[in-house]
C-alpha cells in the first residue's frame, strides 16, 4: 500500500506533525501492512482526528486512516445491536438508525467521530451519571494486535485485551470491527429544562437535588466569573421526548432533525480575536439570555451545537488551543473545582466553551477516564509561555485533589502527573507487552507520557 507524507494535527491544532499516512480501502490491507513490518517502525490508527492533542499522531512512524473502513455489517432490529467496521462514524449511524427509532447509547459533543475512536477513548457523554461510558454498550470487537493475530475481545473472551483496549488510546492494536447496542427512542427531540445557577455551590446543589430525574445533564460555566459569582452556570438537563409530547407540527416526522444552514470558519482567526473582553461579553450575554425555562429541543441542538459550525477550531488562530478536561472525586470536587476556576479566572485566558458534568460509576477500562465526581472541560488558547505556566498550576491543583485528566483531550500532561492519575497504568503496560511485544502501536502521546518505552 502506498503511503503519503502528510502534516496531521489534533483538533486543537496544537502539535502538528508530519507522518507517513496510509488509507486502506479494505480490512485485508491492514494485514498487508502488518506483514510488511519493515515498512514503518510503528503505527497508530486515526479516525476523523477529533481527539484534541497528540493521541492520533505518530511523527516517528505511520498513521492508518480508518475513514474508508466504514461498512455496516449487521443490525438486529429487536435488540438494537449493530456490527460495523471501525471507521463508521456516529454521523452515519444517526443518519441510518434514527429514522428506525434508535439513537446512540452514549455520545460526546460531536458526531464526527468513529466507532473505533469511541471504543479506544471510551467516550462518555451527558448521561454518564446514568448510563456510564460507551464501553457499557459494547458487546465485542475484533482487534488486530502487534503480533498480527486477530482477537475477538469481549467481557467473556480475551477479557484483559478488552479492558486494555477500552480507553487504551489505540495502543493495543487496530480495532477492525465493533459490536454495540443502540438506544431505542421515539423521536429526534428531548424535553430540556434550563436552569441558572448563581455560582458553583448552587450548581452543585441543583445537580445533587435533581440529576436522577434526567438521563442527560450538563452545565455551561462562565469561567471568567469571580467572587460571589465564581462558577455561575446554566444547567441543561433533559430526557428523550415521546411522539405524543411533541407539538403537532413535529408529529408528522418525529424522527427527523430539522435542517439547519451550516456555516464554516474559512480561515484561522487572528490571535487577538478571542480576547478576554469579547469572551467576557459573550459569557454575560449567554447567562442573561438563558433564563429558567423548559423547551423541546432537537438532538443536534442539544448534543452537537458546535457541529453546526464547520472548522470551529480555526477560531483559536494558527497557534491553536488545548481543551483541558479535569475530573475530581466527590470528596474534593468542590474544593478542586473552586481552585481550578479561581486560577483560570485570574489568568483571563478562558474561552466561551466550558462544560461541567456529573460523572457516575467508574468502568473497568484500565485507562478509562470517568469515575464518580464532577468534570470540567474548557478551551484554552495557545499563548505560549503563559499557557504553559497556567497548565502547570492547573495540573498541580488536579493532583492535589486526587483528580485526573482525560487522555482524549490531553496535549500537555507530564509523564509524572499521568502515572499518579492513572493507578492501573502498570496493569495496562503488562497487557500491552503481551499483545504488542515489539511496540508496533505507538503515538506521540504515548511517548510523551511514557506509556511505552521504545528501545
C-alpha positions in Angstrom: 0.0 0.0 0.0 1.4 3.4 -1.0 2.0 6.0 1.8 1.6 9.7 1.5 3.7 12.1 3.6 1.2 14.4 5.2 1.0 17.0 8.0 -1.5 15.9 10.6 -2.8 17.6 13.7 -5.2 17.1 16.6 -8.4 19.0 16.7 -6.7 21.7 18.9 -4.2 22.5 16.1 -1.6 22.5 18.9 1.0 19.9 17.9 1.2 19.5 14.1 3.5 16.8 12.8 4.4 15.1 9.6 3.7 11.4 9.2 3.5 8.7 6.6 -0.2 8.2 6.1 -1.9 5.0 4.8 -5.6 5.0 3.8 -6.7 1.4 3.4 -9.9 0.6 1.4 -10.4 -2.9 2.9 -9.6 -4.6 6.1 -7.4 -7.1 4.3 -5.0 -4.3 3.5 -4.3 -3.8 7.2 -2.9 -7.4 7.3 -0.6 -6.5 4.5 0.7 -3.5 6.5 1.4 -5.7 9.5 3.2 -8.4 7.4 5.5 -5.7 5.9 7.0 -5.0 9.3 10.0 -3.1 7.9 7.8 -0.5 6.1 7.3 1.5 9.3 8.7 1.2 12.8 5.4 1.9 14.4 1.7 2.7 13.7 -1.2 4.4 15.2 -4.8 4.3 14.0 -6.7 7.5 13.3 -10.4 8.1 12.7 -11.7 11.7 12.0 -8.9 13.4 14.0 -11.2 14.8 16.7 -9.0 13.9 19.7 -7.6 17.3 20.7 -4.0 16.6 21.3 -1.4 14.1 20.0 -3.1 10.7 20.7 -3.7 10.1 17.0 -0.3 11.5 15.8 2.8 9.5 15.1 5.7 11.6 13.8 8.2 8.8 14.0 6.1 6.2 12.1 3.0 5.6 10.1 -0.6 6.6 10.6 -3.5 4.4 9.4 -6.6 6.4 8.4 -9.9 4.5 9.0 -12.2 6.8 7.1 -12.8 4.3 4.3 -13.2 1.2 6.6 -16.8 2.3 7.1 -19.1 -0.6 6.3 -22.1 -1.7 8.2 -22.2 -5.5 8.6 -25.3 -6.4 10.6 -28.2 -4.9 12.6 -30.7 -6.6 14.9 -33.9 -4.5 15.0 -35.1 -6.4 18.1 -32.1 -5.5 20.3 -30.5 -2.5 18.5 -27.3 -4.4 18.2 -25.0 -3.0 15.4 -22.0 -4.7 13.9 -19.8 -2.5 11.7 -16.2 -1.6 10.7 -14.3 0.7 13.0 -14.4 3.6 10.6 -18.2 4.0 10.7 -19.0 7.5 12.0 -21.6 8.5 14.6 -23.0 10.8 12.0 -23.6 7.9 9.7 -25.2 5.8 12.5 -27.6 8.6 13.3 -28.5 9.1 9.7 -29.3 5.4 9.2 -30.9 4.4 12.5 -32.7 7.5 14.0 -35.5 7.1 11.4 -35.8 3.5 12.6 -36.2 4.5 16.3 -32.6 4.2 17.5 -30.1 6.6 18.8 -26.5 6.3 20.2 -26.4 5.0 23.8 -23.6 7.3 24.6 -22.3 10.3 22.6 -19.8 13.0 23.1 -20.3 16.6 22.0 -19.6 15.8 18.3 -21.0 13.2 15.9 -17.8 13.5 13.8 -16.1 10.6 15.4 -15.7 6.9 14.5 -16.7 3.7 16.3 -13.1 2.8 16.7 -12.3 6.1 18.3 -15.3 5.8 20.6 -14.0 2.5 21.9 -10.4 3.4 22.3 -11.2 6.7 24.0 -14.1 5.0 26.0 -16.1 8.2 25.4 -18.6 9.5 27.8 -21.5 12.0 27.4 -24.1 14.0 29.3 -25.6 10.7 30.5 -22.6 9.3 32.3 -24.2 9.6 35.7 -27.0 7.2 34.5 -25.5 5.1 31.7 -21.7 5.1 32.1 -19.3 5.2 29.2 -19.6 3.8 25.6 -18.0 0.5 26.7 -21.0 -0.3 28.8 -22.8 -0.9 25.5 -20.0 -2.6 23.6 -20.6 -6.4 23.2 -17.3 -7.2 21.5 -14.7 -6.1 18.9 -12.1 -7.6 16.7 -8.6 -6.4 17.4 -5.5 -6.7 15.1 -2.6 -7.0 17.6 1.1 -6.2 17.1 1.8 -9.9 16.6 -0.5 -10.0 13.6 -3.1 -12.0 15.4 -6.8 -11.1 15.3 -8.5 -11.4 18.7 -12.3 -11.2 19.3 -12.5 -9.3 22.6 -15.4 -9.2 25.0 -16.3 -9.5 28.7 -16.0 -13.3 28.4 -13.3 -13.7 25.7 -9.8 -12.2 25.8 -11.1 -10.1 28.7 -7.8 -8.5 29.6 -7.4 -7.3 26.0 -11.0 -6.0 26.0 -10.4 -3.8 29.1 -7.0 -2.6 28.0 -8.3 -1.6 24.6 -11.3 0.2 26.0 -9.8 3.6 26.8 -6.4 2.4 25.7 -6.0 5.1 23.0 -5.2 2.7 20.2 -2.0 1.3 21.8 -3.1 -2.3 22.0 -3.7 -2.7 18.2 -6.2 -1.7 15.5 -9.9 -2.3 16.0 -11.3 -3.9 12.9 -15.0 -4.3 13.7 -17.2 -3.4 16.7 -20.5 -4.8 18.0 -22.5 -2.5 20.3 -26.1 -1.6 21.3 -28.1 1.4 20.3 -30.8 3.1 22.5 -34.5 3.0 21.5 -36.1 6.4 21.1 -39.4 7.6 19.9 -38.3 10.9 18.4 -35.4 13.2 17.5 -36.3 15.5 20.3 -35.7 16.0 24.0 -37.5 17.8 26.9 -34.9 20.1 28.3 -35.0 22.1 31.5 -32.8 25.2 31.5 -31.9 26.5 35.0 -29.4 29.2 36.0 -27.1 28.8 39.0 -25.6 32.0 40.5 -22.3 30.2 41.5 -20.6 26.9 41.7 -22.2 25.9 45.0 -25.7 26.5 43.6 -24.8 24.5 40.5 -23.6 21.6 42.7 -26.8 21.7 44.8 -29.0 21.7 41.7 -27.1 18.7 40.3 -27.5 16.8 43.5 -31.2 17.6 44.0 -32.4 16.8 40.5 -30.0 14.8 38.4 -31.6 11.4 38.9 -34.7 12.7 37.2 -32.8 13.3 34.0 -31.0 11.0 31.6 -28.8 13.9 30.3 -27.3 16.6 32.5 -24.7 19.3 31.7 -23.9 22.9 32.6 -22.3 25.7 30.7 -19.9 27.6 33.1 -18.7 31.2 33.0 -15.0 30.6 33.7 -14.2 34.3 33.9 -16.7 35.0 36.7 -15.2 35.6 40.1 -16.0 36.4 43.7 -19.6 35.6 44.7 -20.3 34.6 41.0 -17.5 32.1 40.7 -18.7 29.2 38.6 -22.0 30.8 37.6 -23.7 28.3 35.3 -26.6 27.4 33.1 -27.8 23.8 33.7 -29.4 22.0 30.8 -31.0 18.7 31.7 -33.3 16.6 29.7 -34.9 13.3 28.6 -36.0 11.9 25.3 -39.4 13.1 24.2 -42.2 10.8 23.2 -44.1 11.5 20.0 -47.3 12.4 21.9 -45.4 15.1 23.7 -44.3 16.9 20.6 -46.0 19.9 19.1 -48.4 18.9 16.3 -46.1 20.3 13.5 -43.4 17.9 14.5 -45.5 14.7 14.9 -45.7 14.1 11.2 -42.0 13.3 11.0 -40.9 12.9 14.7 -37.6 11.2 13.9 -36.4 13.9 11.5 -33.9 16.5 12.8 -34.8 19.9 11.4 -32.4 21.0 8.7 -30.1 24.0 9.5 -27.9 26.0 7.3 -24.3 25.0 8.0 -21.7 27.7 8.4 -17.9 27.3 8.2 -14.9 29.2 9.6 -13.0 29.7 6.4 -9.6 30.6 7.8 -7.7 30.8 11.1 -8.8 33.8 13.1 -6.1 36.3 14.2 -4.8 35.7 17.7 -6.5 38.8 19.2 -10.0 37.8 18.0 -10.8 35.8 21.2 -9.6 38.4 23.7 -10.8 38.5 27.3 -13.2 41.4 26.7 -15.0 39.5 23.9 -15.2 36.3 25.9 -16.5 38.2 29.0 -19.2 39.9 26.9 -20.2 36.6 25.3 -20.5 34.9 28.7 -22.6 37.7 30.2 -25.0 37.6 27.3 -25.2 33.8 27.3 -26.0 33.8 31.0 -28.6 36.6 30.7 -30.3 35.0 27.7 -30.8 31.5 29.2 -33.4 32.1 31.8 -35.1 29.3 33.7 -37.4 27.6 31.2 -38.5 24.3 29.6 -38.0 23.6 25.9 -38.4 20.8 23.4 -35.0 20.7 21.7 -33.8 18.6 18.7 -30.9 16.2 19.1 -28.5 18.3 17.1 -29.1 21.4 19.1 -28.7 19.6 22.4 -25.9 17.2 21.8 -24.0 18.8 18.9 -24.3 22.6 18.9 -20.7 23.1 17.6 -21.1 20.7 14.7 -23.2 23.4 13.0 -20.1 25.4 12.6 -17.6 23.6 10.5 -13.9 24.1 11.3 -14.8 26.0 14.5 -11.3 25.1 15.8 -9.9 27.8 13.5 -11.4 30.4 15.8 -8.4 30.0 18.0 -6.0 31.0 15.3 -2.9 29.4 13.8 -1.3 28.7 17.2 -4.3 26.5 18.2 -5.6 25.7 21.6 -5.9 22.9 24.1 -9.0 21.5 25.7 -8.4 20.9 29.3 -10.7 18.4 31.0 -10.2 17.6 34.6 -12.2 15.3 36.9 -12.4 15.5 40.7 -13.7 12.8 43.0 -16.7 13.6 45.3 -14.6 14.3 48.4 -12.6 17.0 46.6 -15.0 18.1 43.8 -16.0 21.4 45.4 -12.5 22.5 46.6 -10.8 21.3 43.5 -13.2 22.9 41.2 -13.1 26.2 43.1 -9.3 26.2 43.0 -9.3 25.4 39.2 -11.9 28.1 38.4 -10.1 30.7 40.5 -6.8 30.0 38.7 -8.5 30.2 35.3 -10.4 33.4 36.2 -7.2 35.1 37.3 -5.4 34.1 34.1 -8.1 35.8 31.9 -7.4 33.1 29.4 -10.6 31.1 29.4 -12.9 30.8 26.3 -16.6 30.8 25.9 -16.7 27.0 25.9 -16.7 25.5 29.4 -18.7 22.4 30.3 -19.4 21.0 33.7 -20.9 17.4 34.2 -21.6 15.0 36.9 -19.9 11.6 36.5 -21.1 8.3 37.8 -19.6 4.9 38.5 -16.1 4.1 37.1 -15.9 1.5 34.4 -13.3 -1.3 34.1 -11.2 0.1 31.3 -7.6 0.2 32.5 -7.1 3.7 31.2 -10.7 4.9 31.1 -11.2 8.4 32.3 -14.5 8.7 34.1 -15.1 7.9 37.8 -17.5 9.3 40.3 -17.3 13.1 40.8 -17.5 16.2 38.6 -15.6 17.0 35.4 -14.9 20.4 33.8 -13.8 20.8 30.2 -12.7 24.1 28.7 -10.8 25.5 25.8 -7.6 27.5 26.5 -5.9 29.4 23.6 -2.3 28.7 22.9 -0.5 31.8 24.3 2.9 30.1 24.5 4.7 30.5 27.8 1.6 31.9 29.5 -0.4 28.8 28.7 2.4 26.5 29.8 2.6 28.3 33.1 -1.2 28.1 33.6 -1.2 24.4 32.7 1.4 23.7 35.4 -0.7 25.4 38.0 -3.9 23.6 36.9 -2.1 20.2 36.8 -0.9 20.7 40.3 -4.4 21.5 41.5 -5.7 18.4 39.9 -3.0 16.3 41.5 -3.5 17.9 44.9 -7.2 17.0 44.8 -6.8 13.4 43.6 -8.2 14.2 40.2 -7.2 13.2 36.7 -7.1 14.5 33.1 -8.8 13.0 30.0 -6.4 11.3 27.5 -8.6 12.1 24.5 -8.3 15.8 25.3 -4.7 15.9 26.6 -1.8 17.6 24.8 0.4 18.8 27.6 0.3 16.4 30.6 3.7 15.3 32.1 4.5 11.6 32.5 4.9 12.1 36.2 1.4 13.5 36.5 0.0 10.8 34.3 1.4 8.0 36.4 -0.1 9.5 39.5 -3.5 10.0 37.9 -3.9 6.5 36.4 -3.3 3.9 39.0 -3.8 1.0 36.6 -1.0 2.1 34.3 1.3 -0.8 35.1 -1.5 -3.3 34.5 -2.1 -1.7 31.1 1.6 -2.0 30.3 1.6 -5.7 31.1 -1.3 -6.4 28.8 0.1 -4.2 26.0 3.5 -6.0 26.3 1.8 -9.3 25.6 -0.4 -8.0 22.8 2.3 -5.9 21.2 5.7 -7.0 22.4 7.6 -5.0 19.7 5.7 -1.8 20.4 4.2 -1.7 16.9 1.4 0.7 18.1 2.7 4.0 19.4 1.6 7.6 19.4 3.2 10.9 20.2 1.1 11.0 23.3 2.3 7.5 24.4 5.9 8.6 24.0 5.3 11.9 25.9 3.6 10.2 28.8 5.9 7.3 29.0 3.1 4.8 28.4 5.5 2.9 26.1 9.3 2.9 26.3 10.9 2.4 22.9 14.3 0.7 22.8 
